Amino acid sequence: MHDRHDVGEPEERTQEARAAQRELVAHTPGFIFSEAASFGGSLVGGAQHGVSAGGSARDVFMGGKTEIHHHGPAAPAAHASGEIPRQRLDTLADVFAEGPVFAPALARLREERVLVLSGAHSTGRNAAALMLLHRLGVPAVHALSSETSPAALGAWPFSPGGHVLRDLPLSRNRPLREAQLYAARDQLRKVDGYLVVTVENSPFLLGATPMLWEPPEPAAVLRAHLSGPRAGGTGRSVAEVEALLDLGPVRDFLSRDAHRPAEAARFAVEVAGYDGSEEAEARLADFGQAAVEQQCREWLSDPETTLRDKAFLISLAVFDQAPYVLAAELADRLYVHFQRLQHPEQPPEIPLFGLSAETRLERARATGELRAEATEWGSVPQYTAYFRKEDTPRVLLTEVWTGHPSARPALVAWLKELARDARPVVRTRAAAATALLAHADLPSAVALLIDSWAVSKSFGPRVTAANALTLAQLLDAPVVLRLLTRWCTDSHWARRWTAIRAFGLLTPLRPALAGPALSALATRARAGDSSRAEENNLVESTALLLSVGARRGEMLSELVRLLHHDTASVRALALGAFVRACDNGEEGALVEWYADTGMYEADSARDLATLWRTALGDRAHTRAALNALHTWVHVAERRTDAAQALEFLLPALVVTADDHRRLAHELLALRAPDGGPRPPIADRLLGVLVPSPTDPSRS
């Protein structure tokens, strides 16, 4: 028997699901993405290094957005570009390893002239872009400014030869559209030019189909670098290269987790300098993952390292690539928990003044630099701290959790405190750290952290639990899907709420899970004994399945299938979720997907029209559906393609005379969002709203 009337079950705010999704995407840290090969094939984070306008530029990933931070003068020209020196291209060609998708990418570039190359950071996609153009034999390769707007590509003054636009930042307000690539292709054909655009895996490629870059094997990178020409001479022979690859430290390096090309290239420099001495062999042995793991063990087990220093290391691991002040402030809170655990008889003390930030970071083998951080009020400068070796946060947190269980009570109390923090970045980092702990030891993480959040009567902790489970699944933690499926029908309403929300958050990031997620949500809806708050959560979470990604057509088809279900609550879930997803005018919402893609796919267009007609004709959903239609019309006011999509859609919604009267009345009564007069687009749409054959007004 489900506890339908649990005391204290809250009513949720209607837009909270989308807000929680934005919060999760915006603040998920890089150590999650470096551990997961990709963010469900749509979101990948990390850092890239390059050269831009005379200074170094570093892409900083803080969730679903990429921010470009220039530490040198920026080029102000609207069409800024410059030729890459031929010597640089030739030098890179001498040591470049192609990778498994290089050949098909080259063939596609040669045929289509424009190629979007997407992939995770440090996988060599920028080097691959240069080499693709180099292999075409173009007379020159020009680098376009990364500040180039996607909309500017269609009018770009391309010259003969190759062009590369590296690390193009995309966002909800700055997507890359298929039409923009077509326009660029037309320009390139006129001058016999080619263009490669590199991006991180992103949900903001609207209609554009990227080539997913797969890095070469580390051994191939080592061979390419070791075989390349040495200063003043030729490259090493095959026998010499194989002898170096057969060295014990080199074999150990290659046998560990897959290394990214940049790391393999740096290791190749160390291997190239090997002279047979014990010192040289030690340098090879200390390189890479083993060195990181050993360092983390030493930090935590060294009695000379103070509790406060250890607290700072752990906090920096959680807040890697975040403002230094967060890591420092919250490290002192963890230090208080450590003191209470180790010396319960003494009141905890925190020194007001201590080492400088630079000294603390140097001891932690970390770096700090001033970067611009995006906030809801605009960009602000922040002193950001990060470990020099990107795998350090994962290794350090795992070592604390599994290697030092006596520290768990303090760590658990601290993470619970972070989950109650008012700052979204702090709450999200608490969930991300918990996800990593769950990957290392799921039963303990669930028992000590996730379940206590999941059964909370408060909204915030339940969202933190849902975020933690979502990110744990992205890390492929064992049995998380099974846990979520069971919790969807758990006897406790709050566990059901948490699992339902987690499925909604997870599926846009892992589209392959859409089927199991919708099945689990529909199973819960079929029970028919949900409270109003749980019904709302089911609708919101199901609506999130339509919020992002290229597989929304499949979700529409599944919702249409649910309309024929023999259970009224399941049909209501399908209609409620569809209407909720439609009532969203943000960048990348369902209306924009339909304008970009859906209206050109016969099945998707048919399914969407079916859902609209059913929702408009269902008494329980008519008003909400009409409000959602208002949203689509207001989007059509500012987007020509959305207006064309509505002109295509509306005639398909008129089957009966009531359909025509209802829609015509809404368009006639429509007002601007600020209460102003009816927008001109409403009159334009009235013109395409043909009465049905059964409408008496036709005569």
URDAPE-V102437 format. One record per residue. N is the residue number from 1. OMEGA is omega in whole degrees, 0 to 359 (999 if undefined). Layout:
n=(N:N)
omega=(OMEGA:OMEGA)
//
This chain:
n=(1:2:3:4:5:6:7:8:9:10:11:12:13:14:15:16:17:18:19:20:21:22:23:24:25:26:27:28:29:30:31:32:33:34:35:36:37:38:39:40:41:42:43:44:45:46:47:48:49:50:51:52:53:54:55:56:57:58:59:60:61:62:63:64:65:66:67:68:69:70:71:72:73:74:75:76:77:78:79:80:81:82:83:84:85:86:87:88:89:90:91:92:93:94:95:96:97:98:99:100:101:102:103:104:105:106:107:108:109:110:111:112:113:114:115:116:117:118:119:120:121:122:123:124:125:126:127:128:129:130:131:132:133:134:135:136:137:138:139:140:141:142:143:144:145:146:147:148:149:150:151:152:153:154:155:156:157:158:159:160:161:162:163:164:165:166:167:168:169:170:171:172:173:174:175:176:177:178:179:180:181:182:183:184:185:186:187:188:189:190:191:192:193:194:195:196:197:198:199:200:201:202:203:204:205:206:207:208:209:210:211:212:213:214:215:216:217:218:219:220:221:222:223:224:225:226:227:228:229:230:231:232:233:234:235:236:237:238:239:240:241:242:243:244:245:246:247:248:249:250:251:252:253:254:255:256:257:258:259:260:261:262:263:264:265:266:267:268:269:270:271:272:273:274:275:276:277:278:279:280:281:282:283:284:285:286:287:288:289:290:291:292:293:294:295:296:297:298:299:300:301:302:303:304:305:306:307:308:309:310:311:312:313:314:315:316:317:318:319:320:321:322:323:324:325:326:327:328:329:330:331:332:333:334:335:336:337:338:339:340:341:342:343:344:345:346:347:348:349:350:351:352:353:354:355:356:357:358:359:360:361:362:363:364:365:366:367:368:369:370:371:372:373:374:375:376:377:378:379:380:381:382:383:384:385:386:387:388:389:390:391:392:393:394:395:396:397:398:399:400:401:402:403:404:405:406:407:408:409:410:411:412:413:414:415:416:417:418:419:420:421:422:423:424:425:426:427:428:429:430:431:432:433:434:435:436:437:438:439:440:441:442:443:444:445:446:447:448:449:450:451:452:453:454:455:456:457:458:459:460:461:462:463:464:465:466:467:468:469:470:471:472:473:474:475:476:477:478:479:480:481:482:483:484:485:486:487:488:489:490:491:492:493:494:495:496:497:498:499:500:501:502:503:504:505:506:507:508:509:510:511:512:513:514:515:516:517:518:519:520:521:522:523:524:525:526:527:528:529:530:531:532:533:534:535:536:537:538:539:540:541:542:543:544:545:546:547:548:549:550:551:552:553:554:555:556:557:558:559:560:561:562:563:564:565:566:567:568:569:570:571:572:573:574:575:576:577:578:579:580:581:582:583:584:585:586:587:588:589:590:591:592:593:594:595:596:597:598:599:600:601:602:603:604:605:606:607:608:609:610:611:612:613:614:615:616:617:618:619:620:621:622:623:624:625:626:627:628:629:630:631:632:633:634:635:636:637:638:639:640:641:642:643:644:645:646:647:648:649:650:651:652:653:654:655:656:657:658:659:660:661:662:663:664:665:666:667:668:669:670:671:672:673:674:675:676:677:678:679:680:681:682:683:684:685:686:687:688:689:690:691:692:693:694:695:696:697:698:699)
omega=(180:180:187:186:177:179:176:179:188:169:183:177:192:183:188:183:180:178:179:178:179:180:180:182:185:192:177:188:181:183:173:185:179:177:176:182:174:179:181:181:181:182:180:182:177:183:176:176:179:178:181:171:173:179:179:178:181:176:182:182:174:179:186:180:174:179:179:181:183:176:180:183:180:180:184:187:181:181:183:175:179:182:177:182:181:181:179:179:180:179:178:181:181:186:186:173:193:186:190:184:183:183:177:177:179:179:180:178:181:182:189:179:177:180:172:182:183:179:181:179:176:177:176:184:180:175:179:179:179:183:175:179:179:181:176:180:181:182:180:176:182:177:176:179:178:177:178:178:175:181:182:186:182:180:184:179:181:175:178:178:185:178:179:176:189:173:178:181:180:178:178:182:183:180:172:187:180:181:179:178:177:180:178:179:178:179:183:180:183:185:184:180:179:181:172:177:177:180:168:177:192:173:186:169:189:181:180:180:183:168:182:184:174:184:175:177:179:180:178:178:178:181:182:181:182:180:183:182:173:182:176:181:180:179:179:176:179:181:180:180:182:177:177:179:182:177:182:180:179:177:179:179:183:182:180:182:182:180:178:186:181:179:178:179:178:178:178:177:178:181:180:179:181:182:178:182:178:179:180:179:178:179:178:182:182:185:170:190:181:179:179:181:180:180:180:177:181:179:187:183:183:180:180:177:186:177:180:177:180:177:180:179:181:179:178:177:179:184:174:182:176:179:181:184:177:180:182:181:185:172:180:174:177:178:177:179:177:180:180:180:185:181:184:182:183:175:181:179:176:177:181:181:182:182:177:179:181:181:180:180:179:177:180:184:181:183:174:177:180:179:174:179:180:173:180:179:182:183:178:178:179:174:188:182:178:176:181:176:192:182:185:181:181:183:184:180:178:180:178:187:185:183:183:184:179:179:186:181:179:181:179:180:180:180:176:177:179:182:178:183:181:184:182:182:180:180:181:178:175:178:181:178:178:177:179:177:178:177:180:183:186:183:181:181:179:184:188:186:193:185:179:174:186:183:180:174:181:183:186:180:179:176:178:177:179:178:181:180:177:182:177:177:177:177:182:172:185:170:179:180:179:179:181:181:179:182:178:179:181:180:181:184:185:175:177:180:183:181:180:179:180:177:179:179:188:191:177:180:175:186:181:181:183:181:178:181:181:178:179:180:179:177:178:180:182:181:173:182:182:173:179:180:181:176:179:179:176:181:181:182:177:178:179:179:179:191:185:174:185:185:181:176:178:180:177:179:179:179:176:178:180:178:182:180:183:180:184:182:178:177:179:177:181:182:181:180:180:181:179:179:180:183:183:181:181:178:178:181:185:180:179:175:180:180:182:192:192:183:179:178:188:182:181:179:179:182:181:177:178:180:178:182:182:181:180:181:180:187:182:184:185:184:179:179:178:176:178:177:174:180:180:179:179:174:180:177:186:181:181:182:177:176:178:180:178:176:178:186:191:178:180:181:182:177:182:177:178:178:182:181:182:184:179:179:181:180:178:183:185:176:177:181:180:180:180:183:181:181:181:182:180:178:179:181:176:181:180:184:184:177:179:179:182:183:181:182:180:181:999)
//
